[in-house]
Amino acid sequence: MKESTLLQKLQSPDWQVRRSAAKSRNATELVLLEALKDDEPKVQLAAAKNANATEPVLLVAVRHENPYVRLAAAQHPNATERVLLEAVQDKYGKVCEAAARNLNATERVLQVVMENDNWGLRRAAAGNPNATERVLLKALGDKDREVRETAAGNPNATERVLLTALEDNYWGVRIVAAKNPYATEQLLLVALRNKYWDVRDAAAGNPNATEKVLMVAMEDKVPDVRLAAVNNPNATEQVFRQASIDEDKRVRQAVAHSDKASMIVKIVGALGG
C-alpha cells in the first residue's frame, strides 16, 4: 500500500481505519509520525509499536503524553541509545524499567539506570544481558542485595564479576555466583574454598564444573557437597570411583543409581565401599 493511501486513511473518521494504517507493514516514517498525532490512543499505540518505527518516530513516541505510547517506544526492538536514554528518565516507572531491560540498551544507558533511586530499576539493569563488566561491578556495589544477586546471575558476568560476587557479605549473592552456568573452572575452585557449605554445594552442582572441580568437591567435609558433585551431569568415572567408597550412604547410593557409572563402580557403591 502506497504512502499516499495510508496518509489518506489516517484522515478517516473511523479510528479503526486509522489504526489499520498505523499498523500497516508498509507504513513509512511520515505515516507513523502523523499517526502519533492522532486523538485516538489506540492509533497512537499502533504507530509506536510498528516494526518500521525509526529513531525519529520513537523519539516522538518516547516524549508522548500517553504513557503507554512511551512504554511501547521503550520496549521497541528498534530503540536506539538516544531513545532509551530519554526513556530511562521517564516519570513513569514502567517506561524506565522497559528501557533498562531493552536488549538494545548500551553501557551508557545502563549506567544511567544504576544511578536511579529505585532499586527495582537498578535490578533490571543488572539483569540485562547487554550489561558490561563495568555495569555489573557497579551493581555488585549496590546497597540492595537483590540487585547484587541479579548481577551475579547475569549470563554476561565475567570471571572478575563472579569472583567479586563470591566475596559479597550476603550468602545469597555468593550462591548465585557459584551457580552461574558461565562460571569458569578457576571461579568454581575458589567457590569450593568458601567457608559456607551452601556456596560450595552450589559450585559442586554447577553444570559447568570440570572433573577437577568435582574431585575437589568430593574431598569436602560436608556430605551434601559431595552428593552434589556425584549428581552433577559432568561427573566422570573418576568421580564415581571416589564416591563409591564415600563414608556417607547417600553418596554411595547416588553412584549405584547413576546411569553413567560403570557396573563395577555401582556394585562397590551398593556394597557400601
C-alpha positions, 0 to 999 in steps of 0.5 A, a space after each residue: 500500500 502506497 504512502 499516499 493511501 495510508 496518509 489518506 486513511 489516517 484522515 478517516 473518521 473511523 479510528 479503526 481505519 486509522 489504526 489499520 494504517 498505523 499498523 500497516 507493514 508498509 507504513 513509512 516514517 511520515 505515516 507513523 509520525 502523523 499517526 502519533 498525532 492522532 486523538 485516538 490512543 489506540 492509533 497512537 499505540 499502533 504507530 509506536 509499536 510498528 516494526 518500521 518505527 525509526 529513531 525519529 518516530 520513537 523519539 516522538 513516541 518516547 516524549 508522548 503524553 500517553 504513557 503507554 505510547 512511551 512504554 511501547 517506544 521503550 520496549 521497541 526492538 528498534 530503540 536506539 541509545 538516544 531513545 532509551 536514554 530519554 526513556 530511562 528518565 521517564 516519570 513513569 516507572 514502567 517506561 524506565 524499567 522497559 528501557 533498562 531491560 531493552 536488549 538494545 540498551 548500551 553501557 551508557 544507558 545502563 549506567 544511567 539506570 544504576 544511578 536511579 533511586 529505585 532499586 527495582 530499576 537498578 535490578 533490571 539493569 543488572 539483569 540485562 544481558 547487554 550489561 558490561 563488566 563495568 555495569 555489573 561491578 557497579 551493581 555488585 556495589 549496590 546497597 540492595 542485595 537483590 540487585 547484587 544477586 541479579 548481577 551475579 546471575 547475569 549470563 554476561 558476568 565475567 570471571 572478575 564479576 563472579 569472583 567479586 560476587 563470591 566475596 559479597 557479605 550476603 550468602 545469597 549473592 555468593 550462591 548465585 555466583 557459584 551457580 552461574 552456568 558461565 562460571 569458569 573452572 578457576 571461579 568454581 575452585 575458589 567457590 569450593 574454598 568458601 567457608 559456607 557449605 551452601 556456596 560450595 554445594 552450589 559450585 559442586 552442582 554447577 553444570 559447568 564444573 570440570 572433573 577437577 572441580 568435582 574431585 575437589 568437591 568430593 574431598 569436602 567435609 560436608 556430605 551434601 557437597 559431595 552428593 552434589 558433585 556425584 549428581 552433577 551431569 559432568 561427573 566422570 568415572 573418576 568421580 564415581 570411583 571416589 564416591 563409591 567408597 564415600 563414608 556417607 550412604 547417600 553418596 554411595 547410593 547416588 553412584 549405584 543409581 547413576 546411569 553413567 557409572 560403570 557396573 563395577 563402580 555401582 556394585 562397590 557403591 551398593 556394597 557400601 565401599 
